[in-house]
Amino acid sequence: MWDFEVSPRQSLGDAVLADLMRRADADKVALRVGVVLRHNGAVLLLEHGGHVEGRSPLSLPGTIVRPGESLARAVTRALHEETGLTVVDIVRHLGSFDYLSNAGKHVRREHFSVEVAGVEPIQLSNYARYRWLPLDGDLPVTPSIRRILSA
């Protein structure tokens, strides 16, 4: 769990986050968040161990939204747990997509652009490597993530 309390600014507004939570509840879908961090024209992408260039898509930092957890806290927790970085502002909602989990549950993944206190050092917990890749390149990500990043 957290050894500190983090309350990032929410430039996109509390109403946007509350509306996304209401919609997910009404649609009876589980929520996940994806975090888009840009720096110098590149986006932070994570690689699982065993990634084979051109075969396994890279991932955005992300996590499930725990019961009773706010979207802002889930975004902050996701980035911190997976990279050690601290979110200082949730800038923009970039969109979402729905899918069926491996367990057959309906899931909605909401994506947010964030600003962080600093982009170094990155300390990975669940991934083998990270890469900063230019947004204008051919990113090795799923089509759903490519659509989110084009926003």
C-alpha positions, 0 to 999 in steps of 0.5 A: 500500500502507500507509504504517503498520501498523493493528491494530484491536481486534476486539471481535467476536473472532478466532474469528468472523473465522476461521470466516467465512474457513473457510466462504468457503474451504469454499464456494469463494467469493471474499470481499469486505467491506463496512464499516458506519460509524454516527454520530449515528443515520446511516450513511456511504454513498458515491456514484459520479460520475453518481449520479442521485437515486432511480436509482443505489443508494448504496454502503457502503465495501468491498473485495475480500479479497486472497489471504493477507489477514485479514478484519480487515486488509481491513476496515481497508484498505477504509475507509482507502482509500475514506474516509481514516478509521482503524478502531479496532475491528471491533465486530460482524459484520452478515451476508453475501450471495452473488452472481455478479460481473460476471466470473461468479465466486461472491462472498460479501460479509461486512459489519462494523460498525466504530468509527473514530478520528474521522469527519472529514475524509473523503477520498474516493478512488473515489467522487464524494461521501459522505452521512450518511443516517439509518438510520430513513429510506428508504435508496437502497441495494440490497435486500441492503444494506438487509437488512444495515443493518437488523441 
